[in-house]
Amino acid sequence: YQGNVLDLTLYEYGILVLLLSQPERVFTREQLMDRVWSEPEERFDRVVDTHIKTIRAKLKQLNQEDDSIVTHRGVGYAIKES
């Protein structure tokens, strides 16, 4: 991420790659789960929120000022154009 190696889980990686593939686009939780999770039984309410929180924490370890993942309340998540 921006020239740095991140230690991410499979789902964290999938979410970040998807967000980075289309910066500024808002993805709903459902869209993120449909595209990142391969097993429906691993999907449950708010799982995306938990992974987003963890990704944010890892990005902040690289740069305390990082706020690149944006929450669109009631809609989903996007990543800012870098």
HULINFEN-V354235 format. One record per residue. N is the residue number from 1. RES is the residue in one letter. SS is DSSP state (H for helix, E for strand, - for the rest). OMEGA is omega as a letter, one per 20 degrees, with the letter a starting at -180 (999 if undefined). NEAR is the number of other ideal C-beta (glycine too) atoms within 12 Angstrom. Layout:
BEGIN
n->N res->RES ss->SS omega->OMEGA near->NEAR
n->N res->RES ss->SS omega->OMEGA near->NEAR
END
This chain:
BEGIN
n->1 res->Y ss->- omega->a near->26
n->2 res->Q ss->- omega->r near->15
n->3 res->G ss->- omega->a near->8
n->4 res->N ss->- omega->r near->13
n->5 res->V ss->- omega->r near->11
n->6 res->L ss->- omega->r near->25
n->7 res->D ss->- omega->a near->16
n->8 res->L ss->- omega->r near->22
n->9 res->T ss->- omega->r near->18
n->10 res->L ss->H omega->a near->16
n->11 res->Y ss->H omega->r near->26
n->12 res->E ss->H omega->r near->29
n->13 res->Y ss->H omega->a near->21
n->14 res->G ss->H omega->r near->25
n->15 res->I ss->H omega->a near->40
n->16 res->L ss->H omega->r near->31
n->17 res->V ss->H omega->a near->21
n->18 res->L ss->H omega->r near->32
n->19 res->L ss->H omega->a near->37
n->20 res->L ss->H omega->a near->26
n->21 res->S ss->H omega->a near->17
n->22 res->Q ss->- omega->a near->18
n->23 res->P ss->- omega->r near->19
n->24 res->E ss->- omega->r near->18
n->25 res->R ss->- omega->r near->21
n->26 res->V ss->- omega->r near->23
n->27 res->F ss->E omega->r near->33
n->28 res->T ss->E omega->r near->19
n->29 res->R ss->H omega->a near->28
n->30 res->E ss->H omega->r near->17
n->31 res->Q ss->H omega->r near->21
n->32 res->L ss->H omega->r near->37
n->33 res->M ss->H omega->r near->30
n->34 res->D ss->H omega->a near->18
n->35 res->R ss->H omega->a near->21
n->36 res->V ss->H omega->a near->32
n->37 res->W ss->- omega->r near->23
n->38 res->S ss->- omega->a near->13
n->39 res->E ss->- omega->a near->12
n->40 res->P ss->H omega->a near->10
n->41 res->E ss->H omega->r near->9
n->42 res->E ss->H omega->a near->16
n->43 res->R ss->- omega->r near->20
n->44 res->F ss->- omega->a near->15
n->45 res->D ss->- omega->r near->10
n->46 res->R ss->- omega->r near->13
n->47 res->V ss->H omega->r near->25
n->48 res->V ss->H omega->a near->34
n->49 res->D ss->H omega->a near->21
n->50 res->T ss->H omega->r near->19
n->51 res->H ss->H omega->r near->33
n->52 res->I ss->H omega->r near->33
n->53 res->K ss->H omega->r near->19
n->54 res->T ss->H omega->r near->24
n->55 res->I ss->H omega->r near->36
n->56 res->R ss->H omega->a near->29
n->57 res->A ss->H omega->r near->20
n->58 res->K ss->H omega->r near->26
n->59 res->L ss->H omega->r near->31
n->60 res->K ss->H omega->r near->18
n->61 res->Q ss->H omega->r near->18
n->62 res->L ss->H omega->a near->19
n->63 res->N ss->- omega->a near->18
n->64 res->Q ss->- omega->a near->10
n->65 res->E ss->- omega->a near->9
n->66 res->D ss->- omega->r near->22
n->67 res->D ss->- omega->a near->15
n->68 res->S ss->- omega->r near->27
n->69 res->I ss->E omega->a near->36
n->70 res->V ss->E omega->r near->22
n->71 res->T ss->E omega->r near->23
n->72 res->H ss->E omega->a near->17
n->73 res->R ss->- omega->r near->9
n->74 res->G ss->- omega->a near->9
n->75 res->V ss->- omega->a near->16
n->76 res->G ss->E omega->a near->26
n->77 res->Y ss->E omega->r near->37
n->78 res->A ss->E omega->r near->27
n->79 res->I ss->E omega->a near->33
n->80 res->K ss->- omega->r near->20
n->81 res->E ss->- omega->a near->12
n->82 res->S ss->- omega->999 near->16
END
